[in-house]
Amino acid sequence: MGHHKDHSFPAFPGKKVLPAANSQFAVIAPDLGLIFLFIALISCTPFLVGLWYGELELLLPMASAPAGFGIIGVWLAGIPKAEGEARLSTALSAVALIWLAAALIGALPYTFGLGISYTDSVFEAMSGWTGTGLSLLPSVETAPRMLLFWRSLTQWMGGLGIVAFTIALAGRSGLTRFRLYRSEGRSETFMPSVVATAIEMWRIYLVLTALGIGLVLLSGIPLWDATNIVMTAISTGGFAVHTAGILYYESPLLEMLTVPIMIAGALPFKLYFLLYYRRTFRLLKDPQAILLFALILAGCAVVTFDLISISSLAPAEALREGIFMTVSGITCTGFQNADPRSWYGTTVMVLAALMMIGGSAGSTAGGIKLGRVILALEMFGWWFRRLHAGWRAITPLRHDGRPILEHLPEYGVSKSMLVAVLFVLMVAVATLLLLHLAPQDGFDSVDVIFEVVSAVSNVGISTGFVSPGMSPAAKWLFIIVMWAGRLEIVPVIALVGGASRRL
């Protein structure tokens, strides 16, 4: 980030010089205030559901979320904006704080409306915003519809990103907003400005949601159920309005109709933009889309074969579970029509590997991302070509159809591989901590690893390890893992590193 002066000393008397940390905060605070004000505005949407279904007693508990977001938004927006642009480290830390605050405030309706502990409420809220889908609600069936819609809405808004959503509404650009947008983990630009990109992504998102609701209604389920299922499917979130999830409906037709919606959420949104505005169908030419479908086919084949040969399932049932669970896993949606705990260990680890890879960059899916896998494969090929051609020969690395300059391959790949390594490290550390902090009878290390991968990749498929009976320490560990995984870890490290330097 370059060298800057030590800001631990106060400014000289009479000088209007802000310490570096404060000046950076003043640069970014009005933008953060705008983001929180827009979240507060959208957080009022569940009131419509409450009024429609006559849940008037929940209006006050639900009001705690927009009130909390609004108070913070007004405070931040009122801070005089300093000149200059925010550093990348500041933007990264700010985005991590936005998502943490979204969960801490978004938890209030669960605490006040359901009477569950604040820890469980924060877990539920973080699982919602990050699109994870793991849940600690004691009974989804008895929960008010207003709060169920709040769960679905948080996943739908968090799918493309809180910052991307508010930048689109604000309609203003700038380097600070660009850095906030790029720090969010699932953002890409395919328009001249970040605002135009955010607006187009949300237009596409709305159209896909509407089309998905129409498709799911063909299964015969009610409009309320269809709306919530599609909101959490297109955002690859996985929350449902019944404790049993998709299995509640006992409908293979619904499961198969949900499959293309989950895939749609995991494809690069750039493809939809090109299809609508450029009339070019690049689905079969896009490397990420090709790899996604290849992994779905391979995963379905392996899982179905294992379920037939090892778990002794009937072929039709094995195929049904194999298709749905594979798609749900690699798209990081989290719907499940089977219990992975009843599967053989190798089958569970195949699904865990798909979950770890995740969907496309520029989609709503989590995981390491297919784009990074493709870049790693291209890098291996490039290294072998350099070995055969000799180190003095110029061997360009081609990525996304374009050659990368000679001095950039190591830099580009190192950034992508850093995220992949951090994902693996987080899974390893969190698993070891859970095995020591929260041992539970009946669960082995495979179950714990699977659950951690599900949390870090924001999937939500569960073996049952995550439950209200977990210790508070284990719950907060999962909250941190979901938060860091959604932001691809680096912003959380930037926040923690910055905070530790100021202590």
C-alpha positions in Angstrom: 0.0 0.0 0.0 3.1 2.2 0.1 4.7 4.0 3.0 2.8 6.4 5.1 3.6 8.5 8.1 3.2 7.1 11.6 -0.1 8.4 12.7 0.2 7.5 16.4 1.1 11.1 17.3 -1.5 13.8 17.6 -1.5 16.7 15.2 0.2 20.0 16.4 -2.1 22.4 18.1 -3.8 24.8 15.7 -3.3 22.5 12.7 -6.3 21.0 11.0 -4.5 17.8 10.2 -6.4 14.5 10.8 -4.4 11.4 11.7 -4.1 9.1 8.7 -6.5 6.5 10.1 -9.1 9.2 10.8 -8.7 10.9 7.4 -9.2 7.5 5.7 -12.3 7.0 7.8 -13.6 10.4 6.8 -13.0 9.6 3.1 -15.1 6.4 3.2 -17.7 7.1 6.0 -20.3 8.9 3.8 -20.2 6.0 1.3 -20.7 3.5 4.2 -23.5 5.7 5.5 -25.3 5.5 2.2 -24.9 1.7 2.1 -26.5 1.4 5.6 -29.3 3.7 4.7 -30.2 1.7 1.6 -30.0 -1.5 3.6 -32.4 0.1 6.1 -34.8 1.0 3.3 -34.9 -2.5 1.9 -35.2 -4.0 5.4 -38.7 -2.5 5.6 -39.9 -4.9 2.8 -40.9 -7.7 5.3 -43.4 -5.2 6.8 -45.5 -5.8 3.7 -45.5 -9.6 4.3 -46.4 -9.0 8.0 -49.3 -6.7 7.1 -50.6 -9.1 4.4 -50.6 -12.1 6.8 -51.8 -10.1 9.8 -48.6 -10.5 11.9 -49.0 -7.1 13.5 -47.4 -8.1 16.8 -44.1 -8.7 14.9 -43.9 -5.2 13.3 -42.0 -3.8 16.3 -39.4 -6.6 16.5 -38.9 -6.5 12.8 -38.5 -2.7 13.0 -35.3 -3.2 15.0 -33.3 -4.1 11.9 -34.2 -1.0 9.7 -33.9 1.2 12.8 -30.4 -0.2 13.6 -29.2 0.2 10.0 -30.8 3.6 9.7 -29.1 5.0 12.9 -25.7 3.8 11.8 -26.3 5.1 8.3 -27.4 8.6 9.4 -24.4 8.8 11.7 -21.9 7.8 9.0 -23.5 9.9 6.3 -23.3 13.0 8.6 -19.5 12.8 8.9 -17.9 15.5 6.6 -16.2 13.8 3.7 -12.5 14.2 3.5 -10.7 14.8 0.2 -9.0 12.0 -1.6 -9.7 8.3 -2.2 -9.7 5.4 0.2 -6.8 3.0 0.1 -7.4 -0.5 -0.9 -6.7 -1.8 2.6 -9.3 0.6 4.0 -11.9 -0.5 1.4 -11.2 -4.2 2.3 -11.6 -3.5 6.0 -14.8 -1.4 5.4 -16.4 -4.2 3.4 -15.6 -6.8 6.1 -17.2 -4.4 8.7 -20.3 -3.9 6.6 -21.0 -7.6 6.4 -20.3 -8.1 10.1 -22.6 -5.2 11.0 -25.3 -6.6 8.6 -25.3 -9.8 10.6 -25.1 -8.2 14.1 -28.1 -5.9 13.3 -29.9 -8.3 11.1 -30.0 -10.7 14.0 -32.2 -8.4 16.1 -35.6 -9.5 14.6 -34.8 -13.1 15.4 -34.0 -12.3 19.0 -37.0 -10.0 19.6 -39.4 -11.9 17.4 -38.6 -15.5 18.3 -36.9 -15.1 21.7 -33.9 -17.1 20.7 -30.4 -16.2 22.1 -28.4 -13.4 20.4 -25.7 -15.9 19.4 -28.1 -18.1 17.6 -29.7 -15.0 16.0 -26.3 -13.7 14.7 -25.6 -17.2 13.4 -28.9 -17.2 11.5 -28.4 -13.7 10.2 -24.8 -14.4 9.1 -25.9 -17.6 7.4 -28.5 -15.5 5.6 -26.4 -12.6 4.4 -23.6 -14.9 3.3 -25.9 -17.3 1.4 -24.8 -20.2 3.5 -28.2 -21.7 4.6 -27.1 -23.5 7.8 -29.8 -22.8 10.4 -30.2 -22.9 14.2 -33.9 -22.1 14.2 -35.7 -24.6 16.6 -38.7 -24.9 14.2 -39.0 -23.2 10.9 -42.7 -24.4 10.7 -43.8 -22.3 13.6 -41.7 -19.2 12.7 -43.8 -16.2 11.5 -43.9 -15.6 7.8 -42.4 -12.1 8.2 -39.2 -13.5 9.7 -39.1 -16.3 7.2 -39.3 -13.7 4.4 -36.5 -11.7 6.2 -34.3 -14.8 6.0 -35.0 -15.2 2.3 -34.5 -11.5 1.7 -31.1 -11.5 3.4 -30.0 -14.3 1.2 -31.4 -12.7 -2.0 -29.7 -9.3 -1.2 -26.4 -11.0 -0.1 -26.3 -13.1 -3.2 -24.8 -10.5 -5.5 -23.5 -8.4 -2.7 -24.6 -5.7 -0.3 -22.2 -3.1 -1.8 -23.1 -4.0 -5.4 -26.8 -3.6 -4.5 -26.4 -0.2 -2.9 -24.0 1.1 -5.5 -26.6 0.3 -8.1 -29.3 2.2 -6.2 -27.0 5.2 -5.4 -26.1 5.6 -9.1 -22.7 7.3 -8.3 -19.3 6.0 -9.1 -15.7 6.8 -8.0 -12.5 5.0 -7.0 -13.7 4.5 -3.4 -16.9 2.8 -4.5 -15.0 0.8 -7.1 -12.7 -0.5 -4.4 -15.6 -1.3 -2.1 -17.3 -3.2 -4.9 -14.2 -5.2 -5.9 -13.5 -6.1 -2.2 -16.8 -7.9 -1.9 -15.7 -11.2 -3.3 -18.2 -11.9 -6.1 -18.0 -8.8 -8.2 -16.9 -8.4 -11.7 -17.1 -5.5 -14.2 -18.4 -5.9 -17.8 -19.6 -2.3 -18.2 -17.6 0.9 -18.5 -18.4 1.8 -14.8 -18.9 -0.1 -11.6 -22.4 1.6 -11.3 -23.5 0.4 -14.7 -22.2 -3.1 -14.0 -24.1 -3.2 -10.7 -27.3 -1.9 -12.2 -27.1 -4.5 -15.1 -26.4 -7.3 -12.7 -29.4 -6.5 -10.5 -31.7 -6.2 -13.6 -30.5 -9.6 -14.7 -31.0 -10.9 -11.1 -34.6 -9.6 -11.0 -35.5 -11.2 -14.4 -33.9 -14.6 -13.4 -35.9 -14.5 -10.1 -39.2 -13.8 -11.9 -38.5 -16.5 -14.5 -37.6 -18.9 -11.7 -40.8 -18.3 -9.8 -42.8 -19.0 -12.9 -40.9 -22.2 -13.5 -41.2 -23.5 -9.9 -45.0 -22.8 -9.9 -45.3 -25.6 -12.5 -44.7 -28.1 -9.7 -48.0 -27.0 -8.1 -46.6 -25.6 -4.9 -48.1 -22.3 -3.4 -46.8 -18.9 -4.6 -45.5 -18.1 -1.1 -43.3 -21.3 -1.1 -42.2 -20.8 -4.7 -41.2 -17.1 -4.1 -39.0 -18.0 -1.1 -37.5 -21.1 -2.8 -36.5 -19.1 -5.9 -35.1 -16.2 -3.9 -32.8 -18.6 -2.1 -32.1 -20.8 -5.1 -31.0 -18.0 -7.5 -28.9 -16.5 -4.7 -27.5 -20.0 -4.1 -28.5 -19.6 -0.4 -30.6 -22.6 0.5 -33.0 -21.3 3.3 -36.5 -22.9 3.1 -39.8 -22.2 4.7 -40.1 -25.7 6.1 -37.8 -27.5 8.5 -37.5 -30.5 6.1 -36.5 -28.1 3.3 -37.2 -29.3 -0.3 -37.9 -32.8 1.0 -41.1 -31.4 2.7 -42.9 -31.4 -0.7 -41.9 -35.0 -1.6 -41.8 -33.8 -5.2 -39.2 -35.0 -7.7 -40.6 -32.6 -10.2 -40.0 -29.6 -7.9 -36.4 -30.8 -7.3 -35.7 -31.1 -11.0 -37.3 -27.7 -11.7 -35.1 -26.2 -9.0 -31.9 -27.6 -10.6 -31.7 -25.1 -13.5 -32.3 -22.2 -11.2 -29.4 -23.2 -9.0 -27.2 -23.6 -12.1 -28.4 -20.2 -13.3 -27.2 -18.6 -10.1 -23.7 -20.2 -10.4 -23.1 -19.2 -14.0 -21.2 -15.9 -14.7 -23.8 -13.1 -15.0 -21.7 -11.7 -17.8 -23.2 -14.5 -20.0 -26.7 -13.2 -19.4 -25.6 -9.6 -20.2 -24.0 -10.7 -23.5 -27.1 -12.8 -24.4 -29.6 -9.9 -23.7 -27.6 -6.9 -24.9 -25.3 -8.3 -27.5 -27.5 -11.2 -28.7 -24.5 -13.6 -28.4 -24.9 -17.0 -26.8 -21.6 -17.8 -25.2 -22.7 -20.5 -22.8 -20.9 -23.3 -24.7 -17.8 -21.1 -25.2 -17.3 -19.8 -21.7 -14.5 -21.8 -19.9 -16.2 -21.5 -16.5 -19.6 -22.6 -17.8 -18.0 -25.6 -19.6 -16.1 -26.6 -16.5 -19.2 -26.2 -14.3 -21.2 -28.6 -16.5 -18.3 -31.0 -16.8 -18.0 -31.2 -13.0 -21.8 -31.5 -12.6 -21.8 -34.5 -15.0 -18.7 -36.1 -13.4 -20.1 -35.5 -9.9 -23.5 -36.9 -10.8 -21.9 -40.0 -12.2 -19.6 -40.6 -9.2 -22.2 -39.9 -6.6 -24.9 -41.9 -8.3 -22.6 -44.9 -8.8 -21.5 -44.8 -5.2 -25.1 -44.6 -4.0 -26.0 -47.7 -6.1 -22.9 -49.8 -5.5 -22.0 -48.9 -1.9 -25.1 -47.5 -0.3 -27.4 -50.0 -2.1 -30.0 -47.4 -3.2 -32.4 -48.2 -6.0 -31.1 -46.7 -9.3 -33.9 -44.2 -9.7 -33.5 -42.9 -6.1 -29.7 -42.8 -6.5 -30.0 -40.8 -9.7 -32.5 -38.4 -8.1 -30.2 -37.8 -5.1 -27.0 -37.8 -7.2 -28.3 -35.0 -9.6 -29.8 -32.8 -7.0 -27.1 -33.0 -4.4 -24.3 -32.6 -6.9 -25.9 -29.5 -8.4 -26.7 -28.1 -4.9 -23.2 -28.7 -3.8 -21.1 -27.3 -6.6 -23.5 -24.3 -7.0 -23.2 -23.7 -3.2 -26.9 -23.5 -2.8 -27.4 -26.0 0.1 -30.8 -27.5 -0.7 -30.7 -31.2 0.1 -33.0 -34.1 -0.8 -30.7 -36.6 1.1 -28.8 -36.8 4.4 -25.0 -36.9 3.6 -24.5 -38.6 7.0 -26.2 -41.7 5.7 -23.7 -41.8 2.8 -20.4 -43.6 2.6 -17.4 -41.5 3.6 -15.9 -41.4 0.1 -19.2 -40.1 -1.4 -19.3 -37.4 1.2 -15.8 -36.2 0.4 -16.6 -36.1 -3.4 -19.4 -33.7 -2.6 -17.2 -31.8 -0.2 -14.6 -31.3 -3.0 -17.3 -30.0 -5.4 -18.5 -27.6 -2.6 -14.9 -26.4 -2.1 -14.5 -25.6 -5.8 -17.8 -23.8 -6.0 -19.4 -21.9 -8.9 -18.2 -19.2 -11.4 -16.6 -15.9 -10.6 -19.1 -13.2 -11.2 -22.0 -15.4 -10.0 -23.8 -15.7 -6.7 -22.0 -19.0 -5.8 -19.4 -19.4 -3.2 -16.2 -21.6 -2.9 -12.8 -21.0 -4.4 -14.4 -20.4 -7.8 -14.1 -22.1 -11.2 -12.1 -19.1 -12.6 -9.3 -19.8 -10.2 -9.3 -23.5 -11.0 -9.1 -22.7 -14.7 -6.2 -20.2 -14.1 -4.4 -22.8 -12.0 -4.7 -25.4 -14.8 -3.5 -22.9 -17.4 -0.6 -22.0 -15.2 0.4 -25.7 -15.0 0.3 -25.9 -18.8 2.3 -22.7 -19.1 5.0 -24.0 -16.7 5.4 -27.2 -18.7 5.6 -25.4 -22.0 8.4 -23.2 -20.5 10.2 -26.3 -19.3 10.2 -27.7 -22.9 10.8 -24.4 -24.7 13.6 -23.3 -22.4 13.6 -20.5 -19.8 14.9 -17.9 -22.2 12.1 -18.4 -24.8 9.1 -16.1 -24.4 6.1 -18.2 -23.6 3.0 -16.1 -23.0 0.3 -17.4 -20.7 -3.1 -17.1 -22.3 -6.1 -16.6 -20.0 -9.7 -15.9 -21.1 -8.6 -15.9 -24.7 -6.0 -13.2 -24.2 -2.2 -13.4 -23.6 -1.0 -12.2 -20.2 2.2 -10.1 -20.3 5.3 -11.9 -19.4 5.9 -10.3 -16.0 2.3 -10.7 -14.9 1.6 -14.5 -14.8 3.2 -15.1 -11.5 1.5 -12.0 -10.0 -2.0 -13.0 -11.3 -1.7 -16.6 -10.3 -0.2 -15.8 -6.9 -3.3 -13.7 -6.0 -5.7 -16.5 -7.1 -3.7 -19.2 -5.4 -3.4 -17.2 -2.2 -7.2 -17.3 -1.9 -7.3 -21.1 -2.6 -4.5 -21.7 0.0 -6.4 -19.5 2.6 -9.6 -21.5 2.0 -7.8 -24.8 2.7 -6.0 -23.4 5.7 -9.2 -22.1 7.2 -10.9 -25.5 6.7 -7.9 -27.2 8.5 -7.8 -24.7 11.4 -11.5 -24.6 11.9 -11.8 -28.4 11.8 -9.1 -28.8 14.4 -10.6 -26.2 16.7 -14.1 -27.8 16.4 -12.7 -31.3 17.1 -11.2 -29.9 20.4 -13.9 -27.3 21.3 -17.1 -29.0 20.3 -16.8 -32.8 20.2 -20.3 -34.3 19.6 -21.2 -37.9 20.0 -22.0 -39.8 16.8 -20.1 -37.4 14.5 -16.6 -38.3 13.2 -13.9 -36.1 11.6 -15.4 -36.6 8.1 -18.7 -35.0 9.3 -16.8 -32.1 10.9 -14.7 -31.5 7.8 -17.8 -31.6 5.6 -19.6 -29.1 7.8 -16.7 -26.7 7.8 -16.3 -26.9 4.0 -20.0 -26.2 3.8 -19.7 -23.1 6.0 -16.5 -21.7 4.4 -17.9 -22.2 0.9 -21.3 -20.8 2.0 -23.2 -23.9 0.9 -25.4 -25.0 3.8 -25.6 -28.8 3.2 -25.4 -30.4 6.6 -24.7 -33.7 8.2 -26.5 -32.5 11.3 -23.4 -31.4 13.2 -24.5 -27.8 13.2 -27.4 -27.7 15.7 -28.8 -25.5 18.5 -27.1 -27.8 21.0 -23.6 -26.7 19.9 -21.5 -24.7 22.3 -21.5 -20.9 21.9 -17.8 -21.1 21.0 -18.5 -23.5 18.1 -21.4 -21.3 16.9 -19.2 -18.1 16.9 -16.5 -20.1 15.1 -19.0 -21.0 12.4 -20.1 -17.3 12.2 -16.5 -16.2 11.6 -16.0 -19.0 9.0 -19.1 -18.1 7.0 -18.2 -14.4 7.2 -14.6 -14.9 6.0 -15.6 -17.4 3.4 -18.2 -15.1 1.8 -15.6 -12.3 1.4 -12.8 -14.7 0.3 -11.0 -14.2 3.6 -8.6 -11.3 2.5 -10.9 -8.4 3.7 -11.3 -10.1 7.1 -7.5 -10.4 7.4 -7.2 -6.7 6.4 -9.7 -5.7 9.1 -8.1 -7.8 11.8 -4.6 -6.7 10.8 -5.5 -3.1 10.8 -7.3 -3.3 14.1 -4.3 -5.1 15.7 -1.9 -2.4 14.5 -4.0 0.2 16.3 -4.1 -1.6 19.6 
